[in-house]
């Protein structure tokens, strides 16, 4: 099977209240605390509308396909608190929904679920 993908991996360590992330391309995450975005992943693009991506091109086409290695991912760790809301999404969400709409919906989630961590 051949294809390509951007990826965002998020791990929450409840013991130390830390979010560990690895992100490549234009998928990503954001952390909302008390109605404010306190952390957001960075997009990676080679140039406009061409995100970094993990790909497996068909034999003979490797030179024609932009392909990034997993070690190109941006890794990070970030302390989180009880009540924080973590959204992991593709660029389809981040590119097509207004920032304030996303934050407003996440605020609703934070008030309806007091045990996020």
Residue, then its C-alpha position, 0 to 999 in steps of 0.5 A: x500500500x502506498x500513500x502519505x500522511x501527516x501525523x500528530x501523536x499525543x501522550x498524556x502522562x497522568x502521573x506527572x501531568x505532562x503532555x508529550x507530543x510528536x507532530x509532523x505536517x499540518x495536523x496538530x493539537x491545541x491545549x485550552x485552559x480557562x478559555x485561552x489557548x495556552x499551547x498549540x503545535x506548529x505546522x511544518x510546510x515545505x512551501x505553501x500547501x505542501x506539508x511535511x508528510x510521511x510517505x511511501x511512494x511506489x517503486x520508481x517514484x521516490x525521486x518524484x515525491x516529497x517524503x519526510x522522515x519521522x525524525x523531522x517531527x517536532x517533539x515537545x512536552x508541556x505541563x497540563x492542569x485539571x480542566x485543560x482540554x486537548x484537541x488533536x485534529x487534522x488541518x481540515x479542522x484548523x483550516x476550516x473552522x474559525x479559531x474562536x469557534x474552536x475555542x468556544x466549543x472546547x470551553x463548553x467541554x471543559x465546563x461539562x467534564x471536570x475530570x479531564x486529566 
